[in-house]
Amino acid sequence: MNDTQRMIEQALSLRDPQKESLDILVQILNKISLKENISDQEALRRIQEIRPSVKDFERAFPCICFAIATGVGKTRLMGAMIAYLHAECGVKNFMVLAPNLTVYNKLKTDFTPNTPKYVFPGLKMMVDVPQIITGDNYHQIGGLFDNPND
């Protein structure tokens, strides 16, 4: 476990299933650099070294799904993974899809600072306040990637 992973686990008070899932992501990222251009087959082979149960990718690119029980905190886990990818890999842009309006509205609230279930509590040093772009404010914001420093 590296310092970033430890800090995220502590700051977000992750539960054991969340810690295990974050650790799997860290292991995968230790095998596959996001900057490395490798084939899907090579990515799958490397992932299978640590998770032999992974048989294939559903999409035309490496994708991983984490199955955790209801109520364990999938949104908090998503926040932990976003924080890790941002801190360790320099990823700045994330797209979060919601299956319905109820989840969509909950996610908008959960990614808004100073709300009861904010996903990045205690990570102000690691994660800047996110700019949330939704269907409601998309046209006001302008181009999503106009400023590479954002």
C-alpha positions in Angstrom: 0.0 0.0 0.0 1.4 3.4 -1.0 1.0 6.7 0.9 -1.7 8.0 -1.4 -3.8 4.9 -1.0 -3.3 5.0 2.8 -4.3 8.7 3.0 -7.4 8.1 0.9 -8.5 5.1 3.0 -8.1 7.1 6.2 -9.6 10.4 5.0 -12.7 8.7 3.6 -13.0 6.2 6.4 -13.3 3.4 3.8 -14.9 0.1 4.9 -13.2 -3.2 4.2 -15.0 -3.9 0.9 -14.1 -0.4 -0.3 -10.5 -0.8 0.8 -10.3 -4.1 -1.0 -11.7 -2.6 -4.2 -9.4 0.4 -4.1 -6.5 -2.0 -3.6 -7.5 -4.0 -6.7 -7.5 -0.7 -8.7 -4.0 0.1 -7.3 -2.7 -3.3 -8.2 -4.1 -3.0 -11.7 -2.5 0.4 -12.2 0.8 -1.0 -11.0 0.5 -3.5 -13.9 -0.9 -1.2 -16.5 0.3 2.4 -16.9 -2.5 4.6 -18.2 0.2 6.3 -20.4 1.3 3.0 -21.9 -0.1 2.0 -25.2 -0.7 -1.7 -25.0 -3.2 -4.0 -26.7 -6.4 -5.1 -25.0 -5.1 -8.7 -25.0 -1.9 -7.6 -23.2 -3.9 -5.5 -20.7 -6.1 -8.6 -20.0 -3.1 -10.8 -19.6 -1.5 -8.5 -17.0 -4.8 -8.1 -15.1 -5.2 -11.9 -15.0 -1.9 -12.1 -13.3 -3.4 -10.5 -10.2 -7.1 -11.3 -10.8 -7.4 -14.6 -12.7 -11.2 -14.4 -12.5 -11.2 -11.6 -15.1 -12.0 -13.4 -18.4 -12.7 -10.6 -20.9 -13.5 -6.9 -21.3 -17.1 -6.1 -22.1 -16.1 -3.1 -24.3 -13.5 -2.5 -26.9 -11.1 -1.2 -24.2 -10.0 -2.4 -20.7 -12.9 -1.9 -18.3 -13.3 -3.2 -14.7 -16.5 -3.6 -12.7 -16.6 -3.7 -8.9 -19.5 -5.6 -7.4 -20.1 -4.6 -3.8 -23.1 -5.1 -1.7 -25.9 -2.5 -1.5 -25.3 0.0 1.3 -21.5 -0.5 1.4 -20.8 2.8 -0.3 -20.3 2.6 -4.1 -20.3 6.4 -4.4 -17.7 6.8 -1.7 -15.6 4.1 -3.5 -16.0 6.0 -6.7 -14.7 9.1 -5.0 -11.8 7.2 -3.6 -10.9 5.9 -7.1 -11.3 9.3 -8.6 -9.0 10.8 -5.9 -6.4 8.0 -6.5 -6.5 8.4 -10.3 -6.1 12.1 -10.0 -3.3 12.1 -7.4 -1.2 9.2 -8.8 -2.0 9.2 -12.5 -2.8 12.9 -13.2 -6.3 12.2 -14.5 -8.3 15.4 -14.5 -11.6 14.6 -16.2 -14.1 12.0 -15.2 -17.5 11.2 -16.7 -20.0 9.7 -14.3 -23.1 8.2 -15.8 -26.3 7.7 -13.8 -29.0 5.2 -14.7 -31.9 7.5 -13.7 -32.8 10.9 -12.4 -32.9 9.8 -8.8 -29.3 8.6 -8.9 -28.3 11.6 -11.1 -29.6 14.1 -8.6 -28.0 12.2 -5.7 -24.6 12.2 -7.5 -24.8 15.9 -8.2 -25.3 16.5 -4.5 -22.6 14.0 -3.4 -20.0 15.7 -5.6 -20.9 19.2 -4.2 -18.7 20.4 -1.4 -20.2 21.1 2.0 -23.0 18.6 1.6 -23.6 15.8 4.1 -22.4 13.0 1.9 -19.6 14.9 0.0 -17.4 12.2 -1.6 -14.0 14.0 -0.9 -14.1 14.9 2.8 -10.6 15.3 4.2 -9.0 15.3 0.8 -8.7 19.1 0.2 -4.9 18.8 -0.2 -5.2 16.0 -2.8 -8.4 16.9 -4.7 -9.4 20.4 -5.9 -13.0 21.3 -5.6 -14.5 19.5 -8.7 -16.2 21.5 -11.4 -19.4 19.6 -12.0 -20.7 19.8 -15.5 -24.3 18.5 -15.9 -27.0 18.6 -18.5 -28.3 21.6 -16.6 -25.1 23.8 -16.9 -23.3 22.3 -19.9 -24.1 25.2 -22.2 -23.1 27.8 -19.6 -19.7 26.3 -19.0 -18.5 26.2 -22.7 -16.1 23.6 -24.1 -15.4 20.9 -21.6 -11.7 20.7 -22.6 -11.0 24.2 -23.7 -8.5 24.9 -20.9 -6.1 22.0 -20.4 -5.1 23.3 -17.0 -8.7 22.9 -15.6 
